[in-house]
Amino acid sequence: MMDRRGDDAGYDRSLTMFSPEGRLYQVEYALEAVRRGTLCIGLKSSVAGAAIITRKRFGKLMDQSTIQKIFKMDEHIGCAIAGLHADSRILVDYARVQCQVHRLTYNEPVRVTTITRKLADIKQQYTQHGGVRPFGSALLIIGVDPDGTPRVMTTSPSGTFSGWKGTTMGQNSEDARTKLNESLNDDMTMDEIVKLGIKILKDSTDEDFEDAALQIAIVTAEEKLFKVLSEEEIKKYL
């Protein structure tokens, strides 16, 4: 017998069908996959640059070097992922190609907003066609524009994108965002925003995790280079 849940029965079986309340349940399920991901924190300072602080989740038998939560898109842009890693990997590969296409076409690095919008457009297309499913992935993107302006942006499975001074995604993201809102200042140094991100990540994570699981990436307003910090570089913040 078909499982029916009141007036909403059947609307979650089709991507292209709105419920009477105007909801697309498959998109909401994709958003739930993002909310179950490990916590990621992105924050910026207008004078220093931007940073991503997150952590990897792995078992004792897994080779942790094969697990990535942070990816480089271009020399000046990178991202952290939350949700399904396979979906995220496809989106990152697409973004890398688009960054190089922009360089070859316009002979300049792509702006962070431009590549974010391209990713959001692809995600939106997968919310309105039959026979496909939404990407179960959200990206937290940081970078520096050619004029030296740091950016923190996010894309969601629905195809929306937003710019932030600081934001979070994944498990306990609301609690972490509240703490970030209380502590983040626009004139912080890079060391200060990284330390703040680590503190909020540890305070907002329910389970204990080893320092080796921590992943940090920065992009400075001066050098305009995206860099994933090594374990030795992370230790000085701990």
N, C-alpha and C positions, 0 to 999 in steps of 0.2 A: 504494500500500500504506500502511496506517495506521502512523504512527510510534508505536512502543510502547517504553516505558522501564521495563521490568521490572514490578514489582507496582504502580507508580504510574501506569501507562498509563491514560489516560481520565479520571482523577480531576480533572485540571486543566481539563477541558472543561465541568464543571458547577459552578456556584457553591454549590449546596445539598448536594453529595455529599462526605462526609468520606472521606479516604483511610484505609487500614487503620491508619495511624499517628495518626489523629485530626487530620489537617491539612486546611485549606481552601486549596487552591493559589491560587485567584483572589484571596483576601485577601492571601496572601503576595506575589503579583505586584504588588498595589497598594502594599504596603509597600516593595517594591523601587523603585517609581516615586518614593516619598518619599525614599528613600535616595539617589537620583540628583539630587535637587533641590539648589539652592545652600544653603550652610550658614547656619543661623539660630541665634542665641544669645539666650536669655532668662534674665535674672537679676534678683534683687531684694535689697533691704535693708529690714529691718523699720522703720528710722528714716527712710528717704528715699523709697522707692517702688520701681518696677520699670522695666526697660528692655529693649528689643529691639534687637539689632544684627545686620544682615544686609547682603546686597549684591545688586544686580541683575546679571543676565547679559544682554548685548546685543551685537549686531554693529555694525560701523561704519556701516552704512546704516540702522540702526533709529533711530527717534525714542525716546530713552530716557525721555522724559516720559510715554510711553504704557505703560510697564512699571511695575507695582506689585508689591511684595513685602509691603508693610505696609498694612493696612486698618483704618479706624476703625469700630467696631461701635456704640458709644454714647459719650456724653461722657466716660466713665471707663473704657472698655474698648476694646482694639484687639488686633490679631493680626498675626503673620507667617505666611506659607504656604510649604509645601514640597510638591512633586509637581506635579500637573496644575493649571495656573492656571484653566482653565475650570471644573473641579470646585470649586476653592476659591472662585471668585467666587459660585457658586450658594449655597454654604454661608454665605458672609459675608452675602449678601443675606437669607438666611433668618434669620441671627442678628440682623441689624438690625431686622427686623420683630418678632422675639420680644422684643427689648429694649424697643421702644416699646409692645408689647402689655402687658408687665409694668408699665411706667410708668402706662399708662392704667388698668390693673386695680387696682394696689395703691398708686398715687400715691407710688412710691419707685423709685430706680434698682435695676436687677437686680443680684444678687450674681454675682461672676465664676464661682463654682462652679455656679450655677443655669444660666447660659447655656451653660457648657461641657458640662454634662450633657445639655442639650437637643440640642446638636450631636452629641454622642456617640450619643444615642438614634437620631437620623436615620441616622447612619453604620451603626449596628448593624442597622437594618431592611434596609439594602441588602446585607447579608451572608447573608440567609436566605430570599430570594424568587427564584424562577425568572424569567428574562426581564429581569433587571437585572444590573448589575455594581457592585462596591464603588466608593466614591469613592476615586480615586487621589490623595488629598490628606491631609496632616496640618496641623493648626493649632497654632501656639504663641501662646497667649493671655496677655496681661498686663492688669491692671486693679487698681483699689482698691475694696474693699467700702464700703458706706455708713458702717461704723464706722472707716474709715481703714486697714484691713489690706491691704497689698499682696499680690497673688496672681500667680503664674506657673503656668500650666496647659497641658497638651497633650492633643490628641485624635488618635487614629490611625485608619486606614481600617477597622480591626476593630471600632471602636466603644468601645474602652477610653479612659479619661481618667485623668490623674494630675496631682497638684499637686507643685510643685518649689520649692526655693530658687534653683536655677539649672539649666538644661538646654540641650540642643542638638538640632537635627535637620537632616537633609540630608547632603551629602557630608562625610566625615571627622568625623562627629558624635561618634564614640567617642573619638577623639583629643582633640577640643575639650572634651568633657565631663570627661575626665581632668584637663586643665589647669584647667578651671573649678573642679573639686573641690579642687584644691590651693591655689587663690588666693582664692576667694570668702569674704568674711566678712560676718556679719549686721549689722555696725554701720558699713558703708561709706556714704559720701556718694553722692549721685547722680552727681557728676563722676567719682568713683572707680569706680563700677560700669560707667559708660559707657566709660571709658578701658580698663578690664579687658576688656570685651567686644570692643572694637576690636582690642586686642592679640591676644587669642585667635583672633579671626576671621582676622587677617592671618597669624598663625603656623600656622593649621590649614588654610589654603587653598593647594592645590597650584599653581594658576595665578596669575599676576600680575593685578591689577585696578586700575583707576584709582580715585582717591579719590572721583570723581564717582559711582561705582557704589555707594558706601556709603549705606545707609539706616539711620536710627536713629529710634526712637520711645521716649518716656518717659511715665510717669504718676507724679505725685508724691503721697505720702501726705497732704500738707498741702492741696494744691489739688484733688486728685481729678479731674484733667483729663488725658485722653489727648492727646498732642501728637506729631506727626511733625515732626522737626527739619528746618529748611531747610538748604540748602547752606552758607549763611553760618554758621549755628549749629554745623554739623558741623565746619567748618574750625577752630574754636577747640579742638576735641579733637585735631585732627591735628597 
